[in-house]
Amino acid sequence: MKINKKYENIVFTFLMAFGMSCLISFFMMLVSIGFRHFVFLNWLKSWGIAFVFAFPAAYVFPKIIRKVMRKITFVESD
């Protein structure tokens, strides 16, 4: 199954937020409770909550950051 090219940005953002929230929530849980007390179901719950926030943030932040970068950077002329 292939997805239409016009949805490329949203699919990329979804997959990036999926992977990042999964990885970060996993390591944050290990840091906070340690590997010995790690509970897979608790991690799945925290990952789900993280993803709910990560996906919209990953969609909106690049647009805001590009606007800020255009204001604080300049092109050097010869």
VMD Tcl script that draws the C-alpha trace (Angstrom):
set ca {
  {0.00 0.00 0.00}
  {1.35 3.40 -0.96}
  {0.30 6.74 0.44}
  {-0.30 9.72 -1.81}
  {2.69 12.10 -2.08}
  {0.60 15.03 -0.83}
  {0.42 13.37 2.60}
  {4.19 12.90 2.83}
  {4.72 15.67 5.42}
  {2.02 14.44 7.80}
  {3.12 10.80 7.52}
  {6.76 11.78 8.09}
  {5.75 13.85 11.12}
  {3.64 10.99 12.49}
  {6.46 8.46 12.14}
  {9.06 10.84 13.57}
  {6.87 11.68 16.58}
  {6.09 7.98 17.02}
  {9.73 6.97 17.14}
  {10.98 9.90 19.19}
  {8.24 9.69 21.83}
  {8.76 5.93 22.08}
  {12.50 6.20 22.56}
  {12.49 9.20 24.88}
  {9.70 7.88 27.13}
  {11.53 4.55 27.39}
  {14.81 6.11 28.50}
  {13.14 8.63 30.80}
  {11.34 5.79 32.54}
  {14.62 3.88 32.92}
  {16.29 6.95 34.36}
  {13.50 7.63 36.82}
  {12.75 4.11 38.10}
  {15.68 1.99 36.92}
  {15.81 -1.17 34.86}
  {15.04 -3.49 37.77}
  {11.67 -1.86 38.44}
  {10.84 -1.25 34.80}
  {7.28 -2.29 34.00}
  {6.40 -2.64 30.32}
  {2.74 -1.62 30.77}
  {3.69 1.55 32.63}
  {6.05 2.44 29.80}
  {3.32 1.86 27.20}
  {1.02 4.17 29.15}
  {3.65 6.91 29.43}
  {4.57 6.50 25.76}
  {0.93 6.87 24.74}
  {0.62 10.09 26.70}
  {3.92 11.37 25.28}
  {2.80 10.63 21.72}
  {-0.44 12.58 22.17}
  {1.71 15.66 22.81}
  {4.63 14.79 20.53}
  {2.65 14.52 17.30}
  {1.04 17.98 17.36}
  {4.28 19.51 18.64}
  {6.28 17.88 15.84}
  {3.78 19.24 13.34}
  {3.62 22.82 14.63}
  {7.15 23.52 15.95}
  {9.00 23.32 12.61}
  {6.75 26.03 11.15}
  {7.38 28.32 14.13}
  {11.09 27.59 14.20}
  {11.44 28.35 10.46}
  {9.80 31.77 11.00}
  {12.12 32.54 13.90}
  {15.15 31.39 11.94}
  {14.24 33.65 9.02}
  {14.18 36.61 11.40}
  {17.47 35.90 13.16}
  {19.56 34.79 10.19}
  {20.71 36.72 7.18}
  {22.34 35.98 3.86}
  {25.79 37.43 3.39}
  {26.27 39.31 0.17}
  {29.53 39.35 -1.77}
}
mol new
graphics top color blue
foreach p $ca { graphics top sphere $p radius 0.5 }
foreach p [lrange $ca 0 end-1] q [lrange $ca 1 end] { graphics top cylinder $p $q radius 0.2 }
display resetview
